[in-house]
Amino acid sequence: MTQADGPVGENVDEPVTIADNRKVDPETGEPRVAEQRAEGAADDAAAQPAGDETSAADAQVTELTEALQRERAQFANFRRRSAEEQLQAVDRGKQVLVEKLLPILDDLDRARDHGDLESGPLRAFADKLGDVLAAEKLAKFAEPGEVFDPELHEAIQNDGSGDTPVIGNVFRVGYRLGDKVIRHAMVTVTDPEPAPEQ
């Protein structure tokens, strides 16, 4: 007789298993605590791999998040350093150009002192060049009568007592580009003129 010929719902090939879920052993009458613990431990062991996988995934997410935050911080620092380096390179380029123009500015100052820049095209050129360099924050310093500052002025002669030195003659003016001194002034040092009596 084949399976198709048998009664409906009957499966001949499948074995029948019976599970005894009673909490009390019928032969001894004692509770089945040890078996329950063993079954509970088996259930916990079956559930544990899922928990391990979850905690491993959380740890990996945390690790990748920290790595991403470090990379973002490094990139932000790189961008900041790059911007600072670009500004420094521009400032160095300005300084190199201005240092090359200083002899021309000295010649124009001498021509101005001799009266050659009172009129004409050379005066217009000198004024335009001065305006362009002033716009780039180039400023000259050292005038007779100013207080002598050894950090800004180079003294080539000292005619005073040294108590309160001031600038006497200016042989070469100093230049400052922004806050940076690019050439010290060459001056003589003397005592200040006495105040007129009242």
C-alpha positions in Angstrom: 0.0 0.0 0.0 1.4 3.3 -1.0 1.1 6.6 0.8 -1.5 7.8 -1.7 -3.6 4.7 -0.9 -3.5 5.2 2.9 -6.0 7.1 5.0 -6.0 10.9 4.6 -3.6 12.8 6.9 -1.5 9.7 7.7 2.2 10.0 7.0 4.0 6.7 7.2 7.6 8.0 6.6 7.8 10.6 9.4 8.8 9.3 12.9 6.7 10.3 15.8 8.5 12.0 18.7 7.0 12.6 22.1 8.3 15.2 24.5 7.7 14.9 28.2 7.1 18.4 29.4 5.9 17.4 32.9 7.6 19.3 35.7 7.4 16.4 38.0 8.9 13.0 37.3 6.0 10.4 37.3 8.2 7.6 38.6 9.9 9.3 41.5 7.6 12.2 42.1 10.4 14.7 42.3 10.5 18.0 40.4 12.6 18.1 37.3 14.7 21.2 38.2 18.0 20.0 36.7 16.4 19.2 33.3 14.7 22.6 33.3 18.1 24.3 34.0 19.7 22.4 31.2 16.9 23.3 28.8 17.2 27.0 29.9 20.9 27.0 29.4 20.4 25.5 26.0 17.9 28.2 25.2 20.4 30.9 26.5 23.2 29.4 24.4 20.9 29.5 21.3 20.1 33.2 22.0 23.7 34.2 22.8 25.1 34.2 19.3 22.5 36.8 18.2 23.5 39.0 21.2 27.2 38.6 20.3 26.6 39.5 16.7 24.6 42.6 17.9 27.4 43.7 20.3 30.0 43.1 17.7 28.1 45.1 15.2 27.7 47.9 17.7 31.4 47.9 18.5 32.2 48.1 14.8 29.8 51.0 14.3 31.4 52.8 17.3 34.9 52.1 15.9 34.0 53.3 12.4 32.2 56.4 13.8 35.3 57.3 15.8 37.6 56.8 12.8 35.3 59.0 10.7 35.4 61.8 13.4 39.2 61.6 13.5 39.3 61.9 9.7 37.0 64.9 9.7 39.1 66.6 12.4 42.3 65.9 10.4 40.7 67.3 7.2 39.5 70.4 9.0 43.0 70.9 10.4 44.5 70.4 6.9 42.1 73.0 5.4 43.0 75.5 8.1 46.7 74.9 7.7 46.4 75.2 4.0 44.6 78.5 4.2 47.2 79.8 6.7 50.1 78.7 4.4 48.5 80.4 1.4 48.2 83.6 3.3 51.8 83.3 4.5 52.9 82.7 0.9 51.1 85.8 -0.3 52.7 87.8 2.5 56.2 86.5 1.6 55.6 87.3 -2.0 54.6 90.9 -1.1 57.7 91.2 1.1 60.0 90.0 -1.6 58.6 92.4 -4.1 58.7 95.4 -1.7 62.3 94.6 -0.7 63.2 94.7 -4.4 61.5 98.1 -4.7 63.2 99.7 -1.7 66.2 101.1 -3.7 63.7 102.8 -6.1 61.8 104.3 -3.2 65.1 105.5 -1.8 66.0 107.2 -5.1 62.5 108.8 -5.2 63.0 110.1 -1.6 66.4 111.6 -2.6 64.8 113.2 -5.7 62.1 114.6 -3.5 64.7 116.1 -1.1 66.4 117.8 -4.1 63.2 119.2 -5.4 63.0 117.1 -8.5 59.5 115.8 -7.7 57.8 119.1 -7.4 56.1 118.8 -10.8 56.2 116.7 -13.9 55.6 113.1 -14.8 58.1 111.8 -12.3 56.0 113.3 -9.5 52.9 111.5 -10.8 54.8 108.2 -11.0 56.2 108.6 -7.4 52.7 109.5 -6.1 51.0 106.5 -7.8 53.7 104.1 -6.6 53.4 105.4 -3.1 49.6 105.0 -3.1 49.9 101.4 -4.4 52.4 100.5 -1.8 50.5 102.3 1.0 47.4 100.2 0.0 49.5 97.1 0.6 50.2 98.4 4.1 53.8 99.6 3.5 54.7 102.4 5.8 58.0 104.3 6.3 59.2 105.3 9.7 62.0 107.3 11.4 61.8 111.1 11.5 64.2 113.5 13.2 63.1 114.2 16.8 61.4 110.8 17.3 62.4 108.7 20.3 65.2 106.3 19.4 64.1 102.6 19.5 66.9 100.1 19.1 64.4 97.5 17.8 63.4 99.8 14.9 66.5 102.0 14.4 70.1 101.3 13.7 72.3 103.9 15.3 75.5 104.8 13.3 76.5 107.7 15.5 75.7 108.7 19.1 76.1 112.4 19.9 74.1 112.5 23.1 74.4 111.6 26.7 72.2 108.6 26.4 69.6 109.5 29.0 66.6 110.1 26.6 68.0 109.5 23.1 66.1 110.8 20.1 66.8 110.6 16.4 69.1 113.3 15.0 69.6 112.7 11.3 68.1 110.0 9.1 70.4 108.4 6.6 68.0 105.7 5.5 64.3 105.5 6.4 62.9 102.2 7.7 60.0 100.4 6.3 57.2 98.3 7.9 54.9 96.0 5.9 51.9 95.6 8.0 53.2 94.7 11.5 56.6 93.3 10.2 59.7 95.5 10.0 61.3 94.7 6.7 64.1 97.3 6.9 65.5 99.1 10.0 66.2 102.8 9.8 69.8 104.1 9.8 70.0 107.1 12.0 72.2 109.2 14.3 71.2 109.5 18.0 71.3 112.8 20.0 69.8 114.4 23.0 66.3 116.0 22.7 66.3 119.8 22.4 65.7 121.5 25.7 62.2 122.9 26.2 62.0 126.7 25.8 61.8 128.6 29.0 58.5 130.3 29.7 
